[in-house]
């Protein structure tokens, strides 16, 4: 929102299909390179000491030193490579095709080993070439996987982004957040805002210098091709631009000196002198995060139950479950059951899918909380829907 306010950063751990496992709330803008180790210690507790697993993350976690530590913890890594690297000649890419997760996949890939930490850390780099010529390098410790599987799993990390988008739109993930505050640790280390401001000035000065150099080159080209009318005109234009380049270079040097004199990190107390040191309250945030995770995982389980019966489950599965959960129903308690009779849906084939979901839920023999009543789901025949009220009736079907 471009507003300065107390904040926190959530680190979510999702499984291979994008469903949430747990979330850790950290200080605002805590670096992923610092958070991955404690977060994965929690994952190790869940997995046990021997089970290997691959952790997939974006460039925010790029650190060869961190990779070495994660490998020692028994984790494989899969991430995008960060920083400038030499482009690979296009003739070195080969086309790979496969059917993964039930759909055809095709990439242009280059597969090669790479080394970091002065050659001590050997990893595998799989680079994808797009139709536009863009190259996306992926780094992993998984040597046994096919290159196309490595690329597919990296790009499928968007399942986690889709999870965030879905929660924001369907679960009001932002509206449920708590904006109450609690005292912050005054000794907590944060990036120095004064140094950050100077960094912005250095960046702006470098952009200005680059434009001046481009203008200088354009002036020289015009002179060579005869666009400049006389030698004195060129000398005047050249002298003016050169003086501006010298001034810009001196300004960058002064800014760098001022930046280097400032500490990279300071305490909250030093950064917020004269201000109340607070941060967002985490208690309610933890509770709402738990509720959102449980709701999403439940929805995912229901989607899996209808998968064998619904051909468009990948595109419409969650929409169907939402419709089913919002469906009208009659609730009838008996001596040993709680019967939930759902209204039929908008089309016969969707109603049949709902019936299959009811059958699957009935097999769980779930008791209604606090009672001994077994929950039984069924879908009423279309003719049993009252025309006026739209409610389900248990009376014999009649022509409406």
RODRENKOL-21728 format. One record per residue (C-alpha): residue number from 1; residue in one letter; x, y, z. Coordinates in steps of 0.25 Angstrom, whole numbers. Each point is the difference from the previous one (the first is absolute). Layout:
REC   n res     X     Y     Z
REC NUM   a     X     Y     Z
...
//
This chain:
REC   n res     X     Y     Z
REC   1   x     0     0     0
REC   2   x    13     9     0
REC   3   x    -3     4    14
REC   4   x    10    -1    12
REC   5   x    -6    -9    11
REC   6   x     4   -11     9
REC   7   x     0   -13    -7
REC   8   x     4   -15     0
REC   9   x     5   -10   -10
REC  10   x    -7   -14    -1
REC  11   x     8   -11    -6
REC  12   x    -9   -11    -5
REC  13   x     4   -15    -2
REC  14   x    -9    -7   -11
REC  15   x     0   -14    -5
REC  16   x     3    -5   -14
REC  17   x   -15     3    -4
REC  18   x     0    14     6
REC  19   x    -8    -3    13
REC  20   x     6     7    12
REC  21   x     7    -8    11
REC  22   x     4    11    10
REC  23   x     3    15     1
REC  24   x    11     7     8
REC  25   x    -2    15     3
REC  26   x    13     8     0
REC  27   x     4    14     2
REC  28   x    -3     9   -12
REC  29   x     9    -2   -12
REC  30   x     8   -11     7
REC  31   x     9    -6   -11
REC  32   x    -4   -13    -5
REC  33   x    15    -4     0
REC  34   x    -1     2    15
REC  35   x   -14    -7     2
REC  36   x     2   -12    -9
REC  37   x     9    -8    11
REC  38   x   -10     2    12
REC  39   x   -12    -3    -9
REC  40   x     6   -13    -6
REC  41   x     4    -4    14
REC  42   x   -15    -1     3
REC  43   x    -2    -7   -13
REC  44   x    11   -10     4
REC  45   x    -8    -3    13
REC  46   x   -12    -3    -8
REC  47   x     7    -9   -10
REC  48   x     9    -7    10
REC  49   x    15    -1     0
REC  50   x     2    -9   -12
REC  51   x   -10     4   -11
REC  52   x     6     8   -11
REC  53   x    -8    11    -6
REC  54   x     1    11   -11
REC  55   x    -2    15     4
REC  56   x    -5     9   -11
REC  57   x     2    15     2
REC  58   x     2    12    -9
REC  59   x    12    10    -1
REC  60   x    -2     6    14
REC  61   x     6   -12     6
REC  62   x    13     0   -10
REC  63   x    12    -3     8
REC  64   x    11   -11    -3
REC  65   x     4     0    15
REC  66   x   -14    -2     4
REC  67   x    -2   -11   -11
REC  68   x    12    -8     7
REC  69   x    -6     1    13
REC  70   x   -14    -5    -5
REC  71   x     7   -12    -7
REC  72   x     7    -3    13
REC  73   x   -14     0     7
REC  74   x    -5   -11   -10
REC  75   x    -7     9   -10
REC  76   x     1     2   -15
REC  77   x    -2    13    -6
REC  78   x    -7     5   -12
REC  79   x     0    15    -3
REC  80   x     3    11   -11
REC  81   x    14     5    -2
REC  82   x     2    14     5
REC  83   x    10    10    -6
REC  84   x     6     3   -14
REC  85   x     5   -12    -7
REC  86   x     5    -3   -14
REC  87   x   -11    -3   -11
REC  88   x     1   -14    -6
REC  89   x     1    -2   -15
REC  90   x   -14    -3    -5
REC  91   x     5   -12    -8
REC  92   x     4    -7    13
REC  93   x   -15    -1     4
REC  94   x    -8   -13    -3
REC  95   x   -15    -2     0
REC  96   x    -6    -8    11
REC  97   x   -14    -6     0
REC  98   x    -7    -8    11
REC  99   x   -14    -2     6
REC 100   x     1     5    14
REC 101   x   -11     1    10
REC 102   x   -10    -4   -10
REC 103   x     3    10   -11
REC 104   x    10     2   -11
REC 105   x    13     8     3
REC 106   x    10     5   -10
REC 107   x    13     9     3
REC 108   x    13     4    -7
REC 109   x    10    -4    10
REC 110   x    15     0     3
REC 111   x     6    -9    11
REC 112   x    14     2     6
REC 113   x     7     0    13
REC 114   x     4    13     7
REC 115   x     9     2    12
REC 116   x    -1    11    12
REC 117   x     8     3    12
REC 118   x    14    -1    -8
REC 119   x    -4   -13    -6
REC 120   x    -4    -7    14
REC 121   x   -15     0    -3
REC 122   x    -4    -8   -13
REC 123   x   -14     2    -5
REC 124   x    -8    -2   -12
REC 125   x    -5    11    -9
REC 126   x   -12    -2    -9
REC 127   x    -3    12    -9
REC 128   x   -13     2    -8
REC 129   x     0     8   -13
REC 130   x   -13     6    -3
REC 131   x    -5     4   -14
REC 132   x     3    14     2
REC 133   x    15    -3     3
REC 134   x    -1     2    15
REC 135   x     9   -10     8
REC 136   x    -5    -5    14
REC 137   x    11    -7     8
REC 138   x    -4   -10    11
REC 139   x     9    -6    10
REC 140   x    -2   -13     8
REC 141   x     7   -11     7
REC 142   x    -9   -11    -6
REC 143   x     9    -7   -10
REC 144   x    -9   -12    -3
REC 145   x   -12     8    -5
REC 146   x    -2     2   -15
REC 147   x     3    14    -4
REC 148   x   -15     2    -4
REC 149   x    -5    -4    14
REC 150   x    10    10     6
REC 151   x    -5    11    -8
REC 152   x   -15    -4     2
REC 153   x     1    -1    15
REC 154   x     7    14     1
REC 155   x   -11     6    -9
REC 156   x   -11    -7     8
REC 157   x     4     8    12
REC 158   x   -11     9    -5
REC 159   x    -9    -9     7
REC 160   x     4     7    13
REC 161   x    -3    14    -7
REC 162   x   -13    -5    -4
REC 163   x    -3    -4    14
REC 164   x     3    14     5
REC 165   x    -9     6   -11
REC 166   x   -11   -10     3
REC 167   x     0     4    15
REC 168   x     0    14    -3
REC 169   x   -12     0    -9
REC 170   x    -8   -11     6
REC 171   x     4     0    15
REC 172   x     2    15     1
REC 173   x    14    -3     5
REC 174   x     3    15     2
REC 175   x   -13     4     6
REC 176   x     2   -10    11
REC 177   x    13     5     4
REC 178   x     2     7    14
REC 179   x     5    14     0
REC 180   x     2     1    15
REC 181   x    14     2     5
REC 182   x     9    -5    11
REC 183   x    14     5     5
REC 184   x    12    -2    -9
REC 185   x    14    -5     4
REC 186   x     8    13     0
REC 187   x    13    -7    -2
REC 188   x    -5    -7   -13
REC 189   x     9     2   -12
REC 190   x    -6     6   -12
REC 191   x     6     6   -13
REC 192   x     4    14     2
REC 193   x   -10     9    -7
REC 194   x    10    11    -1
REC 195   x     9    -9    -8
REC 196   x   -12    -5    -9
REC 197   x    -3    15    -3
REC 198   x    14     2    -5
REC 199   x     0   -13    -8
REC 200   x   -12     6    -8
REC 201   x     8    13    -3
REC 202   x    12    -8    -5
REC 203   x   -10    -8    -9
REC 204   x    -6    12    -5
REC 205   x    14     6    -3
REC 206   x     4   -12    -7
REC 207   x   -12     0    -9
REC 208   x     3    15    -3
REC 209   x    15    -3    -3
REC 210   x    -4   -11   -10
REC 211   x   -10     9    -7
REC 212   x    11    10    -1
REC 213   x    10   -10    -6
REC 214   x   -11    -5   -10
REC 215   x    -2    15    -4
REC 216   x    15     2    -2
REC 217   x     1   -13    -9
REC 218   x   -12     5    -8
REC 219   x     7    14    -2
REC 220   x    13    -7    -5
REC 221   x    -8    -9   -10
REC 222   x    -7    13    -5
REC 223   x    13     6    -3
REC 224   x     6   -12    -6
REC 225   x   -12    -1   -10
REC 226   x     0    15    -3
REC 227   x   -13     3     8
REC 228   x     8    11     8
REC 229   x     1    12    -9
REC 230   x    15     5     4
REC 231   x    11    -4     8
REC 232   x    -2    11    10
REC 233   x   -14    -4     2
REC 234   x     4   -14     4
REC 235   x    11     5     9
REC 236   x   -10     8     8
REC 237   x   -10   -11     1
REC 238   x    11   -10     4
REC 239   x     6     9    10
REC 240   x   -13     3     7
REC 241   x    -4   -15     1
REC 242   x    14    -3     5
REC 243   x     0    10    11
REC 244   x   -14    -6     4
REC 245   x     6   -14     0
REC 246   x    11     5     9
REC 247   x    -9     7    10
REC 248   x    -9   -13     0
REC 249   x    12    -9     3
REC 250   x     5     9    12
REC 251   x   -15     0     6
REC 252   x     0   -15    -1
REC 253   x    13    -1     7
REC 254   x    -4    10    11
REC 255   x   -13    -8     2
REC 256   x     7   -13     1
REC 257   x    10     6    11
REC 258   x   -13     5     8
REC 259   x    -6   -14    -2
REC 260   x    12    -8     5
REC 261   x     1     9    12
REC 262   x   -14    -5     5
REC 263   x    -2   -13     6
REC 264   x    -8   -10    -8
REC 265   x    -9    -4    12
REC 266   x    -4     7    12
REC 267   x   -10    -3    12
REC 268   x   -14     3     0
REC 269   x     2    10    11
REC 270   x    11     8    -8
REC 271   x    -9     0   -13
REC 272   x   -13     4     8
REC 273   x     5    11     9
REC 274   x   -11     7     7
REC 275   x   -10   -10    -5
REC 276   x    -8   -11     7
REC 277   x     7   -13    -3
REC 278   x   -12   -10    -4
REC 279   x    -3   -11   -10
REC 280   x   -12    -7    -4
REC 281   x    -6    -9    10
REC 282   x     2   -15    -4
REC 283   x   -10    -7     9
REC 284   x   -13     2    -8
REC 285   x     8    -1   -13
REC 286   x     5   -14     4
REC 287   x   -15    -4     3
REC 288   x    -5     5   -14
REC 289   x    12    -7    -7
REC 290   x    -4   -13     7
REC 291   x   -14     1    -4
REC 292   x     3     4   -15
REC 293   x    10   -12    -1
REC 294   x   -11   -10     6
REC 295   x   -11     6    -9
REC 296   x     9    -1   -13
REC 297   x     5   -14     4
REC 298   x   -14    -5     2
REC 299   x    -4     6   -13
REC 300   x    12    -7    -7
REC 301   x    -5   -13     6
REC 302   x   -14     2    -5
REC 303   x     6     3   -14
REC 304   x     8   -13     0
REC 305   x   -13    -8     4
REC 306   x    -7     5   -13
REC 307   x    12    -2    -9
REC 308   x    -4   -14    -5
REC 309   x   -14     5    -4
REC 310   x     2    14    -5
REC 311   x     8     2   -13
REC 312   x     2    15     2
REC 313   x     5    -1    14
REC 314   x    13     7    -4
REC 315   x    -7    12    -5
REC 316   x   -13     0     8
REC 317   x     3    -9    12
REC 318   x     0    11    11
REC 319   x   -11     8    -6
REC 320   x    -9   -13     0
REC 321   x     4    -2    15
REC 322   x    -4    14     3
REC 323   x   -13    -1    -7
REC 324   x    -3   -13     8
REC 325   x     4     6    14
REC 326   x   -10    12    -3
REC 327   x   -11   -10    -5
REC 328   x   -13     1     8
REC 329   x    -4   -13     8
REC 330   x   -10    -6    10
REC 331   x     6    -5    13
REC 332   x    -8   -11     6
REC 333   x     5    -7    13
REC 334   x    -5   -14     3
REC 335   x     3   -10    11
REC 336   x    14    -3    -5
REC 337   x     3     9   -12
REC 338   x     0    15    -4
REC 339   x    -5    -1   -14
REC 340   x     5    12    -9
REC 341   x    -9     0   -13
REC 342   x     7    10   -10
REC 343   x    -8     6   -12
REC 344   x     4    -4   -14
REC 345   x    10     9    -7
REC 346   x    -2     8   -13
REC 347   x     2   -12    -9
REC 348   x    -2   -15     0
REC 349   x    15    -4    -1
REC 350   x     4    10    11
REC 351   x   -11    -6     9
REC 352   x     6   -14    -3
REC 353   x    14     5     4
REC 354   x    -7     5    13
REC 355   x    -6   -13     2
REC 356   x    14    -7    -1
REC 357   x     5    10    10
REC 358   x   -11    -3    10
REC 359   x     3   -15    -2
REC 360   x    15     2     3
REC 361   x    -3     8    13
REC 362   x   -10   -10     5
REC 363   x    11   -11     0
REC 364   x     7     8    10
REC 365   x   -11    -2    10
REC 366   x     3    13     7
REC 367   x    -8     4    12
REC 368   x    -6    14     2
REC 369   x     9     7    11
REC 370   x    -6    -2    14
REC 371   x   -10   -11    -4
REC 372   x     0   -15    -4
REC 373   x    -8     4   -13
REC 374   x     7    -5   -13
REC 375   x     0    10   -11
REC 376   x    -7    -5   -13
REC 377   x     0     8   -12
REC 378   x    -9    -1   -12
REC 379   x    -5     8   -12
REC 380   x   -15     1    -2
REC 381   x    -6    -3   -14
REC 382   x    -3    12    -8
REC 383   x   -15    -2     1
REC 384   x     1     1    15
REC 385   x     4    15    -1
REC 386   x   -11     9     4
REC 387   x    -3    10   -11
REC 388   x    -2    12     9
REC 389   x    10    -1    11
REC 390   x    11    -7    -7
REC 391   x     1    -9    13
REC 392   x     1   -15     0
REC 393   x   -13    -8     4
REC 394   x    -1   -14     5
REC 395   x   -14    -1    -5
REC 396   x    -3   -10   -12
REC 397   x     4     6   -13
REC 398   x   -11     7    -8
REC 399   x    -1     7   -13
REC 400   x     2    15     2
//
